[in-house]
C-alpha cells in the first residue's frame, strides 16, 4: 500500500477520527483501514508494489530457448513436465495503492499459434491468498515464480 496513504490513515486516527470516517476520507474500505491501524498492512517501499508473475512449471518446454539459455534456468519444473503442449499459463498480481488487496489476472497462452487463448479478468485477492500461492489455489497446477 502507498506510504502516503498509510501515513494519512494514521494521521486521521491520531486526530480521533472513526474508522468509517477515515475510510470515507481516504476512499478505502473500513477493513483496509483497520488493517493499517493494526499494523497488518506494510507500506510500499523500494521494490514493493512491483507486479508479481507466476508461470506454470514446464513452460520452457513449449518454447525455443536456444538463443536465450538463461531463461531455461527460470523453469525449475522443466524436467518434470510430462509432455510439450504449447500452452503456458501465467498469473500476474499487482498491489493496489488504495487497498490491501492485490489485483490478480490470469492468461492462457498458446505459444505455438493463437497467442492469448484465454484471459481471466483481474480479481481482488488478499495478500495472504497471494502469499500462500494463488496459482495452486486457483488451478491446482504447480507454478514457478519469475522475477
C-alpha positions as CSV (number, residue, x, y, z in Angstrom):
1,X,0.0,0.0,0.0
2,X,1.2,3.5,-0.8
3,X,3.3,5.1,2.0
4,X,1.4,8.4,1.8
5,X,-2.0,6.7,2.2
6,X,-0.8,4.7,5.2
7,X,0.6,7.9,6.8
8,X,-2.7,9.7,6.1
9,X,-4.7,6.9,7.7
10,X,-2.5,7.0,10.8
11,X,-2.7,10.8,11.0
12,X,-6.5,10.8,10.8
13,X,-6.6,8.1,13.5
14,X,-4.4,10.3,15.7
15,X,-6.8,13.1,15.2
16,X,-9.5,11.0,16.7
17,X,-11.5,10.1,13.6
18,X,-13.5,6.9,13.5
19,X,-12.7,4.0,11.2
20,X,-15.7,4.8,9.0
21,X,-14.7,8.5,8.8
22,X,-11.1,7.6,7.8
23,X,-12.5,5.1,5.2
24,X,-14.7,7.8,3.7
25,X,-11.8,10.4,3.7
26,X,-9.3,8.1,2.0
27,X,-11.6,6.1,-0.3
28,X,-10.6,2.8,1.4
29,X,-12.8,0.1,2.9
30,X,-13.2,0.1,6.7
31,X,-11.5,-3.3,6.7
32,X,-8.4,-1.9,5.0
33,X,-8.3,1.0,7.4
34,X,-8.4,-1.5,10.3
35,X,-5.6,-3.4,8.7
36,X,-3.4,-0.3,8.5
37,X,-4.2,0.7,12.1
38,X,-3.5,-2.8,13.4
39,X,-0.1,-2.9,11.6
40,X,-1.2,-5.7,9.3
41,X,-0.5,-3.6,6.2
42,X,3.0,-2.8,5.2
43,X,3.6,0.5,3.3
44,X,5.1,0.1,-0.1
45,X,8.8,0.8,-0.2
46,X,11.6,0.3,-2.7
47,X,10.9,-2.9,-4.6
48,X,7.5,-3.4,-3.1
49,X,4.4,-2.9,-5.2
50,X,6.0,-4.3,-8.3
51,X,3.9,-6.8,-10.2
52,X,4.5,-10.4,-9.4
53,X,4.2,-13.1,-12.0
54,X,3.9,-16.9,-11.9
55,X,4.3,-19.2,-14.9
56,X,3.3,-22.9,-14.9
57,X,6.1,-25.4,-14.3
58,X,7.4,-26.8,-17.5
59,X,6.6,-23.7,-19.6
60,X,10.1,-23.6,-21.1
61,X,9.5,-27.0,-22.9
62,X,6.9,-25.3,-25.1
63,X,9.2,-22.6,-26.5
64,X,12.6,-22.5,-28.3
65,X,15.2,-21.2,-25.8
66,X,18.3,-21.9,-27.8
67,X,19.1,-18.1,-28.2
68,X,18.2,-17.4,-24.5
69,X,19.5,-20.3,-22.4
70,X,19.4,-18.2,-19.2
71,X,15.6,-18.3,-19.4
72,X,15.6,-22.1,-19.1
73,X,17.1,-21.8,-15.7
74,X,14.0,-19.9,-14.5
75,X,11.8,-23.0,-15.0
76,X,12.6,-25.4,-12.2
77,X,9.8,-27.8,-13.3
78,X,11.0,-28.2,-16.9
79,X,12.4,-31.7,-16.3
80,X,9.2,-32.8,-14.5
81,X,6.9,-31.7,-17.4
82,X,5.2,-34.8,-18.9
83,X,4.7,-33.5,-22.4
84,X,5.1,-30.4,-24.6
85,X,1.7,-28.9,-25.3
86,X,2.4,-25.3,-26.5
87,X,0.3,-23.9,-23.7
88,X,1.6,-21.6,-21.0
89,X,-0.4,-20.4,-18.0
90,X,0.5,-17.1,-16.5
91,X,-0.8,-15.3,-13.4
92,X,0.0,-11.7,-12.6
93,X,-0.6,-9.9,-9.3
94,X,-0.3,-6.2,-8.8
95,X,-0.6,-4.4,-5.5
96,X,-3.3,-1.8,-5.2
97,X,-2.3,1.6,-3.9
98,X,-5.8,2.1,-2.3
99,X,-6.4,-1.3,-0.8
100,X,-4.7,-4.2,1.0
101,X,-5.8,-6.5,-1.8
102,X,-3.8,-7.2,-4.9
103,X,-5.4,-7.4,-8.4
104,X,-4.7,-10.9,-9.8
105,X,-5.3,-11.7,-13.5
106,X,-4.7,-15.0,-15.4
107,X,-3.8,-15.7,-19.0
108,X,-3.6,-18.9,-21.0
109,X,-1.1,-18.5,-23.9
110,X,-0.9,-20.7,-27.0
111,X,2.8,-20.1,-27.8
112,X,2.6,-22.1,-31.0
113,X,-0.3,-20.5,-32.7
114,X,-3.0,-18.3,-31.2
115,X,-1.2,-16.1,-28.7
116,X,-3.5,-15.3,-25.8
117,X,-6.1,-18.1,-25.9
118,X,-8.0,-17.0,-22.7
119,X,-7.8,-14.3,-20.1
120,X,-9.3,-14.1,-16.6
121,X,-10.3,-10.5,-15.6
122,X,-8.4,-9.0,-12.7
123,X,-9.9,-10.1,-9.4
124,X,-9.1,-8.6,-6.0
125,X,-7.4,-11.0,-3.6
126,X,-6.0,-10.6,-0.1
127,X,-2.2,-10.6,0.3
128,X,-2.4,-13.8,2.4
129,X,-4.1,-15.7,-0.5
130,X,-1.5,-14.4,-2.9
131,X,1.4,-15.3,-0.5
132,X,0.0,-18.8,0.0
133,X,0.3,-19.4,-3.7
134,X,-2.6,-18.1,-5.8
135,X,-1.6,-20.5,-8.6
136,X,-2.0,-23.7,-6.7
137,X,-5.2,-22.3,-5.0
138,X,-6.8,-21.4,-8.3
139,X,-5.6,-24.1,-10.7
140,X,-4.1,-27.0,-8.8
141,X,-1.1,-26.6,-11.2
142,X,2.4,-26.0,-9.8
143,X,3.7,-22.6,-10.9
144,X,7.2,-21.1,-10.7
145,X,7.7,-17.6,-9.6
146,X,9.5,-15.3,-12.1
147,X,11.5,-12.2,-11.3
